[in-house]
């Protein structure tokens, strides 16, 4: 980047010299220049500032002479650079006197919050007309008008760099706000921290506030999907669950699920969806990630219950300690994420076990095999996004269930039938006498700092299934929990980790207080069956992959790979 800076400094010095020698500066210039390193650099020279489009940043250098003449000590200076990822919009004012750039700026590194700022640069055609509602950054002398084509070309270039393919600009958003999500305050969170970012990005918004549990199912089922590009639940993980189930009940379910990207603004206590897709549970950071989101195909699951009901699951299915933890702490939502720590310690002391039988279609059973599968998936997805394509996590083999001739039809058929049908002969049956936890995940994070399924991929057509024993000491149980937070859970010898395409769980005994959890929602304590539909859904992610770090060592080159290179 040093040669780019040198090139920029030379242009700035030339402008400063001209400013000192001449009473007025001539027209703006726009140059596409190749630096010494071979990088293409676009430079826009304004009378008082030079704007340089580098690879990832818009670099802003104010001219020394103009700064000395025009800036007062109390006036806020422009930042030295703005990442294109943070740029929301750029435009020329209707009177063609100013170039304005709206961007998201972090209030401070510790606050993890973004606010919308605006840079305003006077153009040569602007004249001094006294105080304005928005005070210009610099106030140059009046100079001749410049080419409209030159300025428009620069603005178009900035927007291209701010929204590279496959990112869509001005996404039409259907926003659902659950005022009762998590600790509460979702309305205030949306209006104060989220809406300004969406509006600065020129996103058309339709905002609906839900009034009762389950309402979003009906709303999504009846939605005119032709009017929207994305659905944005502002809530915990319950509202995305309702949206996916509403879309699944439509006669055109495949089309709806493959067209409408379901996103998430974290306003609950778990916020797993946001943690996985955007790497944050902070609402404003998630909002920016949605604005700059990469279309990412998402596996969805069909869950069949004994009463004949069929559900759609996007996150997880749980039985045992984890399910008890998720459901029995509902009354502690006011504690936020701390409710899970408290609930775990309470249940671990009891050393309760959960006898059951698990039948499953195992696709991968070894941790090293799973680690390699994860590495191929991540590298493939990043390659797709780098080529300007939507992410499918790069895994070969098998088409997505959301594609093909049946795109306009209802949900895909069940390959393995329902929980009430005969068990497929090629499934592996594992009896568990003293099960501690059964946990099956479609995403990695289940809450902030709770990366249970570190090898999860968004679109590999597989679920990550873990089991642990319940008759272990309290100390081992605590260490097991600590390994989740430290990122070593995958390699913990107490954890059985498999990749499956389907499973059936049958509790051994009827327990009136028993709990089954589907996406964090309580379901009848009875046998249930799950199968995956590869790439049936659509979402937006930050990079085309989940933001979890992955199993330890997944990105290291093995000796075999080194020899084959």
GULUM-497184 format. One record per residue (C-alpha): x, y, z. Coordinates in steps of 0.1 Angstrom, whole numbers. Layout:
<atoms>
+-------+-------+-------+
!  east ! north !    up !
+-------+-------+-------+
!     X !     Y !     Z !
...
+-------+-------+-------+
</atoms>
This chain:
<atoms>
+-------+-------+-------+
!  east ! north !    up !
+-------+-------+-------+
!     0 !     0 !     0 !
!    30 !    23 !     3 !
!    33 !    29 !   -34 !
!    -3 !    39 !   -35 !
!     2 !    64 !    -7 !
!    33 !    78 !   -26 !
!    12 !    82 !   -57 !
!   -15 !    99 !   -37 !
!    10 !   122 !   -19 !
!    24 !   133 !   -53 !
!   -10 !   143 !   -65 !
!   -18 !   161 !   -32 !
!    15 !   180 !   -34 !
!     8 !   191 !   -69 !
!   -27 !   204 !   -59 !
!   -13 !   222 !   -28 !
!    14 !   239 !   -49 !
!   -12 !   250 !   -75 !
!   -35 !   263 !   -47 !
!    -7 !   284 !   -33 !
!     3 !   299 !   -67 !
!   -31 !   305 !   -83 !
!   -61 !   324 !   -70 !
!   -84 !   295 !   -81 !
!   -80 !   259 !   -90 !
!   -90 !   245 !  -123 !
!  -114 !   216 !  -129 !
!  -116 !   183 !  -110 !
!   -97 !   154 !  -125 !
!  -104 !   117 !  -123 !
!   -76 !    94 !  -130 !
!   -74 !    56 !  -132 !
!   -37 !    50 !  -124 !
!   -16 !    19 !  -121 !
!     7 !    19 !   -91 !
!    42 !     5 !   -89 !
!    28 !   -28 !   -76 !
!     4 !   -31 !  -106 !
!   -27 !   -23 !   -86 !
!   -54 !    -1 !  -103 !
!   -60 !    30 !   -83 !
!   -87 !    56 !   -91 !
!   -80 !    91 !   -78 !
!  -105 !   120 !   -77 !
!   -88 !   153 !   -72 !
!  -111 !   180 !   -58 !
!   -99 !   215 !   -50 !
!   -94 !   208 !   -13 !
!   -92 !   170 !   -10 !
!   -79 !   140 !   -29 !
!  -100 !   108 !   -28 !
!   -83 !    75 !   -37 !
!  -101 !    43 !   -43 !
!   -77 !    15 !   -30 !
!   -87 !   -21 !   -29 !
!  -106 !   -21 !     4 !
!  -107 !    16 !    14 !
!  -116 !    50 !     2 !
!   -86 !    71 !    13 !
!   -92 !   108 !    21 !
!   -63 !   132 !    21 !
!   -70 !   169 !    27 !
!   -47 !   194 !    10 !
!   -25 !   212 !    35 !
!   -31 !   247 !    20 !
!   -68 !   244 !    19 !
!   -70 !   229 !    54 !
!   -50 !   258 !    68 !
!   -72 !   284 !    51 !
!  -106 !   268 !    55 !
!  -108 !   247 !    86 !
!  -115 !   261 !   121 !
!  -102 !   242 !   151 !
!  -137 !   232 !   161 !
!  -147 !   216 !   128 !
!  -145 !   178 !   127 !
!  -119 !   165 !   102 !
!  -127 !   137 !    78 !
!  -113 !   103 !    87 !
!   -81 !    92 !    69 !
!   -99 !    64 !    52 !
!  -133 !    46 !    51 !
!  -136 !     9 !    44 !
!  -158 !     2 !    14 !
!  -176 !   -23 !    35 !
!  -188 !     6 !    57 !
!  -199 !    28 !    28 !
!  -237 !    28 !    26 !
!  -243 !    52 !    -3 !
!  -226 !    79 !   -24 !
!  -242 !   106 !   -45 !
!  -240 !   141 !   -60 !
!  -266 !   165 !   -47 !
!  -293 !   177 !   -71 !
!  -277 !   211 !   -74 !
!  -244 !   193 !   -83 !
!  -226 !   214 !   -57 !
!  -216 !   186 !   -33 !
!  -204 !   150 !   -33 !
!  -218 !   131 !    -2 !
!  -209 !    98 !    12 !
!  -230 !    81 !    39 !
!  -211 !    55 !    59 !
!  -213 !    35 !    91 !
!  -188 !    45 !   118 !
!  -179 !    26 !   150 !
!  -186 !    49 !   180 !
!  -157 !    33 !   198 !
!  -139 !    -1 !   197 !
!  -154 !   -12 !   231 !
!  -190 !    -2 !   224 !
!  -194 !   -24 !   193 !
!  -220 !     0 !   179 !
!  -222 !    17 !   146 !
!  -238 !    51 !   138 !
!  -244 !    67 !   104 !
!  -221 !    95 !    94 !
!  -219 !   117 !    63 !
!  -189 !   131 !    45 !
!  -196 !   162 !    23 !
!  -172 !   175 !    -2 !
!  -178 !   208 !   -21 !
!  -174 !   205 !   -58 !
!  -159 !   233 !   -80 !
!  -193 !   245 !   -90 !
!  -203 !   252 !   -54 !
!  -202 !   288 !   -43 !
!  -201 !   303 !    -8 !
!  -237 !   310 !     1 !
!  -235 !   315 !    39 !
!  -243 !   290 !    66 !
!  -259 !   257 !    55 !
!  -279 !   232 !    75 !
!  -250 !   208 !    71 !
!  -217 !   226 !    73 !
!  -193 !   216 !    45 !
!  -162 !   198 !    55 !
!  -141 !   224 !    36 !
!  -151 !   257 !    19 !
!  -131 !   263 !   -13 !
!  -133 !   294 !   -35 !
!  -157 !   293 !   -64 !
!  -143 !   277 !   -95 !
!  -157 !   266 !  -129 !
!  -182 !   237 !  -132 !
!  -168 !   202 !  -138 !
!  -179 !   174 !  -161 !
!  -210 !   157 !  -148 !
!  -198 !   125 !  -165 !
!  -165 !   126 !  -145 !
!  -182 !   129 !  -112 !
!  -209 !   104 !  -120 !
!  -183 !    79 !  -131 !
!  -165 !    83 !   -97 !
!  -197 !    78 !   -77 !
!  -206 !    48 !   -97 !
!  -171 !    34 !   -91 !
!  -174 !    39 !   -53 !
!  -207 !    22 !   -52 !
!  -193 !    -7 !   -73 !
!  -166 !   -11 !   -47 !
!  -190 !    -7 !   -18 !
!  -214 !   -33 !   -33 !
!  -193 !   -59 !   -52 !
!  -210 !   -89 !   -68 !
!  -229 !  -108 !   -56 !
!  -241 !   -82 !   -31 !
!  -274 !   -66 !   -40 !
!  -280 !   -29 !   -35 !
!  -312 !   -14 !   -21 !
!  -327 !   -47 !   -10 !
!  -365 !   -45 !    -4 !
!  -369 !   -55 !    32 !
!  -399 !   -70 !    50 !
!  -391 !   -63 !    87 !
!  -408 !   -81 !   116 !
!  -403 !   -66 !   151 !
!  -411 !   -87 !   181 !
!  -415 !   -62 !   210 !
!  -413 !   -90 !   235 !
!  -381 !  -106 !   223 !
!  -355 !  -115 !   249 !
!  -350 !   -89 !   276 !
!  -373 !   -66 !   256 !
!  -367 !   -33 !   239 !
!  -367 !   -46 !   203 !
!  -387 !   -16 !   191 !
!  -362 !     8 !   205 !
!  -333 !   -12 !   192 !
!  -347 !   -13 !   157 !
!  -356 !    24 !   156 !
!  -323 !    37 !   172 !
!  -297 !    13 !   160 !
!  -309 !    -5 !   129 !
!  -333 !    17 !   109 !
!  -308 !    46 !   103 !
!  -283 !    21 !    87 !
!  -310 !     6 !    64 !
!  -323 !    40 !    54 !
!  -288 !    53 !    47 !
!  -283 !    23 !    24 !
!  -315 !    33 !     6 !
!  -333 !     1 !    15 !
!  -371 !     3 !    11 !
!  -386 !    -9 !    44 !
!  -420 !   -24 !    53 !
!  -421 !   -27 !    91 !
!  -446 !   -50 !   109 !
!  -448 !   -54 !   147 !
!  -460 !   -88 !   158 !
!  -485 !   -90 !   186 !
!  -487 !  -127 !   196 !
!  -466 !  -159 !   194 !
!  -470 !  -177 !   160 !
!  -483 !  -146 !   142 !
!  -453 !  -145 !   118 !
!  -462 !  -180 !   105 !
!  -495 !  -167 !    91 !
!  -479 !  -135 !    79 !
!  -452 !  -153 !    60 !
!  -476 !  -178 !    46 !
!  -497 !  -150 !    31 !
!  -469 !  -127 !    21 !
!  -466 !  -113 !   -15 !
!  -430 !  -124 !   -20 !
!  -427 !  -105 !   -53 !
!  -425 !   -73 !   -33 !
!  -395 !   -82 !   -12 !
!  -359 !   -95 !   -15 !
!  -353 !  -102 !    22 !
!  -372 !  -109 !    54 !
!  -356 !   -95 !    86 !
!  -370 !  -107 !   120 !
!  -359 !   -84 !   148 !
!  -360 !  -108 !   178 !
!  -344 !  -139 !   192 !
!  -343 !  -171 !   172 !
!  -380 !  -178 !   176 !
!  -392 !  -153 !   150 !
!  -369 !  -167 !   122 !
!  -383 !  -201 !   131 !
!  -418 !  -188 !   125 !
!  -409 !  -172 !    92 !
!  -393 !  -203 !    78 !
!  -423 !  -224 !    89 !
!  -447 !  -199 !    73 !
!  -429 !  -200 !    40 !
!  -428 !  -238 !    42 !
!  -466 !  -239 !    44 !
!  -471 !  -221 !    12 !
!  -482 !  -239 !   -20 !
!  -451 !  -223 !   -37 !
!  -428 !  -231 !    -7 !
!  -397 !  -240 !   -27 !
!  -399 !  -208 !   -47 !
!  -405 !  -187 !   -16 !
!  -377 !  -202 !     4 !
!  -352 !  -199 !   -25 !
!  -362 !  -163 !   -33 !
!  -367 !  -146 !     0 !
!  -335 !  -144 !    20 !
!  -344 !  -148 !    57 !
!  -320 !  -127 !    79 !
!  -319 !  -117 !   116 !
!  -314 !   -86 !   138 !
!  -305 !   -99 !   172 !
!  -328 !   -87 !   199 !
!  -332 !  -119 !   220 !
!  -312 !  -138 !   246 !
!  -297 !  -165 !   223 !
!  -293 !  -147 !   189 !
!  -277 !  -178 !   173 !
!  -287 !  -170 !   137 !
!  -270 !  -136 !   139 !
!  -239 !  -150 !   155 !
!  -235 !  -175 !   128 !
!  -242 !  -153 !    98 !
!  -227 !  -120 !   109 !
!  -203 !  -130 !   137 !
!  -220 !  -107 !   162 !
!  -250 !  -103 !   185 !
!  -248 !   -65 !   182 !
!  -278 !   -51 !   163 !
!  -261 !   -23 !   144 !
!  -232 !   -46 !   133 !
!  -257 !   -72 !   121 !
!  -276 !   -44 !   102 !
!  -245 !   -35 !    83 !
!  -238 !   -72 !    76 !
!  -273 !   -75 !    61 !
!  -268 !   -44 !    39 !
!  -235 !   -60 !    27 !
!  -248 !   -96 !    29 !
!  -237 !  -123 !     5 !
!  -266 !  -146 !    -8 !
!  -260 !  -179 !     9 !
!  -280 !  -211 !     4 !
!  -291 !  -227 !    36 !
!  -299 !  -263 !    45 !
!  -333 !  -267 !    62 !
!  -347 !  -297 !    80 !
!  -381 !  -314 !    81 !
!  -392 !  -326 !   115 !
!  -420 !  -350 !   118 !
!  -439 !  -356 !   151 !
!  -461 !  -386 !   161 !
!  -493 !  -365 !   158 !
!  -485 !  -361 !   121 !
!  -473 !  -325 !   122 !
!  -444 !  -315 !   100 !
!  -422 !  -287 !   110 !
!  -393 !  -268 !    94 !
!  -361 !  -264 !   115 !
!  -332 !  -241 !   106 !
!  -312 !  -242 !   138 !
!  -312 !  -272 !   161 !
!  -329 !  -302 !   177 !
!  -322 !  -312 !   213 !
!  -330 !  -338 !   239 !
!  -315 !  -343 !   274 !
!  -296 !  -317 !   294 !
!  -294 !  -292 !   265 !
!  -331 !  -293 !   258 !
!  -339 !  -289 !   295 !
!  -315 !  -260 !   296 !
!  -331 !  -243 !   267 !
!  -367 !  -247 !   277 !
!  -367 !  -247 !   315 !
!  -349 !  -214 !   316 !
!  -376 !  -196 !   295 !
!  -387 !  -177 !   326 !
!  -352 !  -163 !   330 !
!  -351 !  -145 !   296 !
!  -346 !  -112 !   316 !
!  -311 !  -125 !   324 !
!  -301 !  -125 !   287 !
!  -274 !  -151 !   277 !
!  -265 !  -156 !   314 !
!  -296 !  -177 !   318 !
!  -279 !  -206 !   299 !
!  -248 !  -206 !   323 !
!  -271 !  -205 !   354 !
!  -293 !  -233 !   339 !
!  -263 !  -255 !   331 !
!  -248 !  -254 !   365 !
!  -282 !  -262 !   381 !
!  -288 !  -292 !   359 !
!  -252 !  -305 !   359 !
!  -252 !  -309 !   397 !
!  -282 !  -333 !   395 !
!  -263 !  -357 !   371 !
!  -296 !  -366 !   354 !
!  -295 !  -391 !   325 !
!  -319 !  -395 !   296 !
!  -323 !  -430 !   283 !
!  -333 !  -432 !   246 !
!  -326 !  -449 !   213 !
!  -311 !  -430 !   184 !
!  -314 !  -443 !   148 !
!  -294 !  -423 !   122 !
!  -282 !  -422 !    86 !
!  -245 !  -416 !    93 !
!  -225 !  -400 !    65 !
!  -193 !  -392 !    84 !
!  -183 !  -406 !   118 !
!  -146 !  -398 !   122 !
!  -135 !  -364 !   134 !
!  -106 !  -361 !   110 !
!  -128 !  -369 !    81 !
!  -153 !  -343 !    93 !
!  -124 !  -318 !    97 !
!  -113 !  -323 !    61 !
!  -149 !  -320 !    48 !
!  -152 !  -287 !    66 !
!  -120 !  -274 !    51 !
!  -132 !  -282 !    16 !
!  -166 !  -266 !    22 !
!  -152 !  -233 !    35 !
!  -126 !  -230 !     7 !
!  -152 !  -238 !   -19 !
!  -176 !  -212 !    -5 !
!  -150 !  -185 !    -4 !
!  -140 !  -193 !   -39 !
!  -176 !  -189 !   -51 !
!  -180 !  -155 !   -34 !
!  -147 !  -144 !   -47 !
!  -160 !  -151 !   -82 !
!  -191 !  -130 !   -76 !
!  -214 !  -159 !   -71 !
!  -239 !  -168 !   -43 !
!  -224 !  -192 !   -17 !
!  -234 !  -229 !   -17 !
!  -204 !  -238 !     6 !
!  -187 !  -253 !   -24 !
!  -194 !  -290 !   -16 !
!  -198 !  -313 !   -46 !
!  -224 !  -341 !   -49 !
!  -261 !  -337 !   -49 !
!  -282 !  -308 !   -61 !
!  -299 !  -284 !   -38 !
!  -335 !  -292 !   -28 !
!  -345 !  -256 !   -35 !
!  -335 !  -259 !   -72 !
!  -346 !  -278 !  -103 !
!  -380 !  -284 !  -119 !
!  -399 !  -284 !   -86 !
!  -389 !  -249 !   -77 !
!  -424 !  -236 !   -78 !
!  -439 !  -265 !   -59 !
!  -446 !  -272 !   -22 !
!  -420 !  -286 !     2 !
!  -398 !  -315 !   -10 !
!  -411 !  -350 !    -3 !
!  -397 !  -370 !    27 !
!  -370 !  -394 !    15 !
!  -371 !  -414 !    47 !
!  -408 !  -411 !    55 !
!  -421 !  -399 !    89 !
!  -414 !  -409 !   125 !
!  -445 !  -432 !   123 !
!  -430 !  -452 !    93 !
!  -408 !  -483 !    94 !
!  -372 !  -475 !   102 !
!  -349 !  -476 !    71 !
!  -328 !  -508 !    72 !
!  -295 !  -490 !    64 !
!  -297 !  -467 !    95 !
!  -274 !  -472 !   125 !
!  -292 !  -477 !   158 !
!  -274 !  -467 !   189 !
!  -291 !  -473 !   223 !
!  -282 !  -448 !   251 !
!  -287 !  -460 !   287 !
!  -272 !  -430 !   304 !
!  -273 !  -402 !   278 !
!  -265 !  -367 !   290 !
!  -272 !  -346 !   259 !
!  -283 !  -352 !   224 !
!  -278 !  -321 !   203 !
!  -281 !  -318 !   165 !
!  -272 !  -286 !   148 !
!  -276 !  -269 !   114 !
!  -255 !  -240 !   125 !
!  -223 !  -236 !   146 !
!  -232 !  -211 !   173 !
!  -262 !  -218 !   195 !
!  -256 !  -185 !   215 !
!  -227 !  -160 !   217 !
!  -196 !  -179 !   227 !
!  -214 !  -213 !   224 !
!  -198 !  -229 !   193 !
!  -212 !  -264 !   198 !
!  -210 !  -274 !   161 !
!  -177 !  -260 !   149 !
!  -177 !  -281 !   117 !
!  -212 !  -270 !   106 !
!  -216 !  -258 !    70 !
!  -245 !  -238 !    57 !
!  -251 !  -259 !    26 !
!  -235 !  -294 !    28 !
!  -268 !  -312 !    32 !
!  -257 !  -326 !    65 !
!  -265 !  -321 !   102 !
!  -239 !  -321 !   129 !
!  -249 !  -345 !   157 !
!  -232 !  -347 !   191 !
!  -239 !  -369 !   221 !
!  -224 !  -369 !   256 !
!  -229 !  -392 !   286 !
!  -248 !  -380 !   317 !
!  -231 !  -401 !   343 !
!  -199 !  -381 !   345 !
!  -186 !  -361 !   374 !
!  -196 !  -325 !   379 !
!  -160 !  -314 !   373 !
!  -159 !  -332 !   340 !
!  -192 !  -317 !   331 !
!  -180 !  -282 !   339 !
!  -148 !  -288 !   318 !
!  -170 !  -300 !   290 !
!  -189 !  -267 !   291 !
!  -157 !  -247 !   293 !
!  -144 !  -265 !   262 !
!  -173 !  -250 !   243 !
!  -163 !  -215 !   252 !
!  -126 !  -222 !   246 !
!  -133 !  -237 !   211 !
!  -120 !  -272 !   220 !
!  -154 !  -289 !   223 !
!  -151 !  -307 !   189 !
!  -119 !  -324 !   200 !
!  -130 !  -332 !   235 !
!  -128 !  -370 !   240 !
!  -161 !  -370 !   259 !
!  -179 !  -357 !   228 !
!  -192 !  -381 !   200 !
!  -194 !  -360 !   168 !
!  -211 !  -373 !   136 !
!  -223 !  -359 !   103 !
!  -258 !  -373 !    95 !
!  -284 !  -367 !    68 !
!  -314 !  -380 !    90 !
!  -322 !  -394 !   124 !
!  -349 !  -406 !   147 !
!  -349 !  -402 !   184 !
!  -371 !  -423 !   207 !
!  -372 !  -416 !   245 !
!  -373 !  -448 !   265 !
!  -398 !  -436 !   291 !
!  -427 !  -412 !   292 !
!  -418 !  -383 !   313 !
!  -446 !  -357 !   321 !
!  -418 !  -331 !   326 !
!  -398 !  -343 !   296 !
!  -386 !  -318 !   270 !
!  -379 !  -319 !   233 !
!  -366 !  -287 !   218 !
!  -368 !  -277 !   181 !
!  -350 !  -244 !   173 !
!  -354 !  -235 !   210 !
!  -392 !  -241 !   210 !
!  -408 !  -268 !   232 !
!  -424 !  -298 !   214 !
!  -443 !  -329 !   227 !
!  -421 !  -353 !   246 !
!  -423 !  -382 !   221 !
!  -403 !  -398 !   193 !
!  -395 !  -374 !   164 !
!  -376 !  -378 !   131 !
!  -355 !  -353 !   111 !
!  -341 !  -352 !    76 !
!  -321 !  -325 !    58 !
!  -330 !  -307 !    26 !
!  -298 !  -294 !    10 !
!  -298 !  -257 !     1 !
!  -336 !  -254 !     4 !
!  -335 !  -220 !    21 !
!  -318 !  -187 !    14 !
!  -301 !  -162 !    37 !
!  -275 !  -135 !    37 !
!  -241 !  -140 !    54 !
!  -210 !  -119 !    58 !
!  -187 !  -140 !    38 !
!  -206 !  -169 !    24 !
!  -198 !  -192 !    54 !
!  -206 !  -193 !    90 !
!  -185 !  -169 !   112 !
!  -175 !  -197 !   137 !
!  -138 !  -204 !   137 !
!  -142 !  -241 !   127 !
!  -125 !  -271 !   143 !
!   -89 !  -266 !   155 !
!   -64 !  -272 !   127 !
!   -89 !  -274 !    99 !
!   -69 !  -248 !    78 !
!   -35 !  -264 !    83 !
!   -18 !  -281 !    54 !
!   -13 !  -318 !    60 !
!    19 !  -337 !    49 !
!     0 !  -354 !    22 !
!   -14 !  -322 !     8 !
!    21 !  -306 !     9 !
!    36 !  -335 !   -10 !
!     8 !  -334 !   -36 !
!    11 !  -297 !   -41 !
+-------+-------+-------+
</atoms>
